[in-house]
Amino acid sequence: MATIFSRIAAGEIPSYKVAESEDFYAFLDISPLAKGHTLVIPRHVEKDYIFDLDEKTYEGLMAFARKVATALKAAVPCKRIGVAVLGMEVPHVHVHLVPLQSEGDMDFRKEKHSLSPEEMQSIAASILKEYEKL
């Protein structure tokens, strides 16, 4: 059975896409820690734990996440992009990219932002535009 993230990457469930390749997909988190909080996933590998990925997929995921983070930082004003791999909430490897103004912005226990669909679409479009320049 496909995970919710595999279904998102396949286009079966709507998402706010910010970047994609044949093997990887990036989209906005619908319960973001900050505006622009993005999730990066492998499209074709449904592993629950990042260190269970084969080497090629792991390295490809991190290279793709780096490119997405570069686009994210250009699109969303911030001091840096935080990276986290928790994987506790969905059993599909995913990398969190979070625009940071301070280290406290990376606290997953804090209240999440609530953004309108229009704001989410605008943010996603801005990141995708920057990604396509790279």
C-alpha positions, 0 to 999 in steps of 0.5 A, spaced: 500 500 500 502 506 497 504 511 503 500 518 503 507 521 500 507 516 495 500 518 493 502 526 493 508 525 489 504 521 484 499 526 483 493 522 486 493 527 492 493 535 491 500 538 494 503 545 493 509 542 489 516 546 489 520 542 485 521 535 482 525 530 478 524 523 476 526 521 482 524 526 488 519 531 489 518 537 494 512 540 497 510 545 502 508 542 509 501 543 510 502 544 518 508 548 517 513 551 522 515 557 518 512 560 511 516 555 506 517 549 510 518 544 505 518 536 505 523 533 500 521 525 499 524 520 494 518 518 489 520 511 488 522 508 494 518 507 500 523 506 506 521 508 513 528 510 515 533 515 512 539 510 513 535 504 510 535 508 503 540 505 498 546 509 497 544 512 491 537 514 493 540 517 499 545 521 496 540 523 490 535 525 496 540 530 499 543 533 493 536 534 491 534 537 498 540 542 497 538 544 491 531 545 493 534 549 500 538 554 495 531 555 492 527 556 498 532 561 501 532 565 495 524 565 495 523 566 503 527 571 506 531 568 512 537 567 515 538 560 513 535 553 512 534 548 517 534 541 516 531 535 520 529 528 518 525 525 524 520 521 520 516 519 526 509 521 523 509 518 516 512 512 514 516 514 508 523 518 508 522 525 508 527 531 509 524 537 512 527 544 510 525 550 514 526 557 513 530 560 520 530 566 523 533 563 530 534 556 532 527 556 536 524 556 529 526 549 528 522 546 535 517 541 532 513 542 539 511 549 537 504 551 534 504 550 527 502 556 522 496 556 519 496 559 512 491 560 506 491 556 500 492 562 496 498 564 501 501 557 500 500 557 492 504 563 492 510 561 496 510 554 492 510 558 486 516 563 488 520 557 490 519 553 484 521 559 480 527 560 484 528 552 483 527 553 475 533 558 475 538 553 478 
